[in-house]
Amino acid sequence: MHKFCLIFILILCQNLYLSQSIKGFRIPDSLKAKDFKQLESAYNKVFRIDNNKAELYANTILSKGKKENNNNQIYDGYYKIAYIKGLESRSGYPYSDTLLSITRNINTKEYPAKAYIIRGILLNYEFKYNEALNNYIEAQNLSKNKNPDQFYYIKKLIGILKAATDENEEALPLFLEYYNYQKQKLNTNDRDIKSYIGSIFSVSNAYTKIKDYKRCKFYNNIGIEECKKYNDYTHYPYFIMSEGITDYYLKNYNAASENLLKIEEKLLKNRDVGNLSILYYYLGKINYDNKKEKEAISFLIKSDSLSFASNDFIPITRDRYEILIDYYKNKEDNKNQLKFINKLFYADSIMNNSRQYLSKEIYKKYDTPILLEQKEKLIADLDKKNFLLYWVLGIGLIIICILIYVYTKNKKKIKEYQKQAEILLKKSKDHTSEASKNIITKQHTVKEEKTKSILSDEKLQHIKLQLEKFENSNGFLRKNITVDILAKDFNTNRDYISKSVNELKEKNFSQYINELRINYIIEQLNTNEKLRKFTISAIADEAGYNNSESFSNAFKKTTNTLPSYYIKLLQK
């Protein structure tokens, strides 16, 4: 009966757990012949060293498990994928949820406790400590008197939670219990080298937290030697990093810098953003303490960028902002000074919300006399000038209203520019280049009849012919063309040219030149696809303008739209 129920549950869950495998994943040819033991071994060698490969092996385990209907391997595949995704700040919940769903009602040595463990680990990565602890307690109750490996492993996980909430004195005994348990297992057939070495790192890290650096180095050295002895390098870069940090606090700066730089490439390869941020912080501090200001600032900026990329901030790195703020203050770089003040406020808000147990400690530990002095001065100023608050609120409201008005106006402008660009495109399609010239000529004829009395017909006709020649030869593309230059070219005086253009074209000389140039460039844009890829500045040069601003203004005045909108429309 129990067996039948288990089969029934697995059938119900089949669609769910099949849907959670990676879409389109195919087992590589190089892995098809490998059995589960070989895949497990390959996974263990690269886990935390090259998580891309680790994920490949985990997916292969899951896929082969499904093909062979091997439930244990299916469970293991989901567990491993969830773990790796959590390490890389990607969502592992779909895999952990599926694992919990298909193991909730079974009773084996490992499950369902292991499903609660991985959920706790993922919640811990997101700083949801209470929820993580609840899952660990559930797992501990399930593993008690059934699976000592799990039972002690959960002690380690709870120790990690305590360390995260700065309860380091309480965390250390839990890590030591786990370490002693794993050490005892070394002489048995059930030894677990990876877990043993991991337990050493947990103890080493705990001693760092309570500032017992000599003990920390003692366990680091054990860990490094054991990695080499058992040829398991999963934790190796983290022992080296711990050595570097410990040497920094012991003021062994050269050794600290050497160790940290040694593992930079490995952390980059494994995309371990959180630890990279810490590594760059300590490299920044080493250089800062050694008066190498430029190098220090470069590393601290890198550290800050990675923290923002992962949205992960820890109190130990908070003073990087104080260093950066002071640096830019001394440089009188107000923009960057304000930037890092704002970043400091943001980092504090994240640390307060995500690490709620640390919030009081952060301020008690990190408030500086300078900040307190500034705070007192601000309070004194506010007591004297409370009315300024109302002015600021009033001005702020006015600014908001202005911004809304400007935004609305700009939005309408954009729509109008787009509409006018469409109208212009339609017009340019309706008329060939020659037809456009005929329209201009027609306008000229009408004006001629109205203005015969101003200039004699003979002079007007003579200048008219010269203007036509000027237009046909594209003389208007000549840069810096003026009435005086054209009068000289026509062998006449500027008044005649000016009056002739007014009478024949119904516009002043500047309008006349601009319209010729804009009509010309519109025609070129319509027919020359390469020209559309030019910058506005380059197109302006083609049209005879000295700069893009004067070109855009002339284009807008002539067509009621901007060249950028017209070009976008043409490209569509």
Phi, psi and omega in degrees: 000314180298319180297318179299317180298318180298315179298317181299316180297317181296323178295316179299323184273353187304312180300321181295309185283335174290328183288343185268357175285160183292130182297133176076006181289131175234139180292125178300150181304324182293343183251351185299323184275351184282140178272176185297325180295318179292320179295319178299316180297317179296319178299313182298327181290329185253350182301128184073355177257310176222088186290341174296315178293319180302319180293324177299314180294321180296317178295325178294317177301315180297313182295315179294323178299320179291318180297322184263006181053041180261099186300320181299321180285327175298312179300314183297321179298313179298318180299311184294318180296316179301317182297312183296317180297321177297320178299328184259021178058032172250159186287117175261000185300319179305324182282319179292323179295318178297316180300316180295321181298318185271354180242354187306322187255016176257168183220086177244182180298323185260327187244150008274004184305318184296329178293321177291326179298312183293326175296319178298319180297315180296320178294323177297319179300333180262012178065022177268075192292319181296316179294321178299314181299320179300319179291322179294319180296319177300316180295320181296319178297323181286331185266347183300134180062013181231321184215091182299328178302311179294318184302314180283329177297321179294326175301317178298316181297321178292326174299321177297319178298316181295321178296322180294330179262018174069022175265062191289325179296324179283333182286322186305312180300326179294319178293321180294322176301314182295318180298313181296323178296313181294325180294319178297328182286347184300329182269012180246168177287347184261022184293149182231096187298314183300314180292324178298310181295322177299324180292327177295317181297320179300318179293315179303313181296323179295321178293327175297318184296326180265010174065029173263080191289330179292318177296321179300312180296325179300312181285330174300315180296320175300313182299315181298315180295320180292325176301315181290318183298315184262005178055042178236108188254021180303311184264358186306309181299332183281330172295317180296318179296318178298321176299315180299315180294317180297317178297327177299313182291333176272005178066024172270071193297319181296314179295320180299311182297318181299315181294318181293316179293333181298327185254001181305313183298321181294319178293321177297315180299322182271003179053041179274079188299317183299311181288329175298319179299318178293318180301313180293327177300311182291325175296322176297316181294321179299312180293323179296315179294333179267014176065023176263080193295313183298314179297319180299313182296320179300313180292321181292325176293320176299315180300314179299316182300319180291324177297318179290326179296322181261355184055038183237117182233136178237146186304326185300332183265005187296327185290352175300327180290323177297320179295315181295319179298314180296321181299311182286334175294316178294330178278355183058034177262086186297324183299310180287329176299312179296321179304313183279339170295314179297322179294323178297314178300317181295315180300318178299318181296321179293316181295323179292319183282319185277329184240068191300330182286344183263352191304315180292319182297323180303310184288322179296324187274328191247350176298135181252157178305325181296315181295319179297320179297317179296321180297314180297321179295319179297318179298317179298317180296321180294322179298323182279329189232054180297330184296338179299329180301317181293322177298315181298316180298318180296313179296320179300318179296318179298316180298318178299316179298318179297316180297319178296318179297314181297318180299315180297317181296316180296322179297318178295321179299314181301314179299320180294318178299318180296319180295314181294325177297321178295318179297317181297318179296320179296316179299316183292333176283328182287338184237133171283171180301319182293320180297323179298321179295322179299323178296317178298315180299320180298320177296321181298316183299316180300320184287325180305316183296330183279340192236023183299329185288342184280312177238151178293151181302322183296312179295318181297316181295321180298313180291326179300315180296320179293323178294321179297317177297318178301317180291315183295330180270005181058035179298337181292346179282350179295131183288149177059029177292135180228171177300318181298316180296316181293322178298320179295318179296323183274356181059046178217187180259162186297328181296317179299315180298312183299313181293322181296316179297318179300317184282317185281326187250353181059033179203163178282174187298319181298315179298320181300309181297315181299317181294320177299315180296316182292317177301319180297312185289330176296316179298319180294319179296323180296326188253343186244101182295327180297321181299327181295338181274352179291160171288161178301324180296319180291322179294321178301318179297319178298329183272359176096011181262152181281335181208165184292330183294313181293326177296311181298320178297317179293320179298316181295318181295323183279323189244352184067016174218179181252153182301325182298321180291321180294318180294318178301319180295319178296320182293329177292000000 
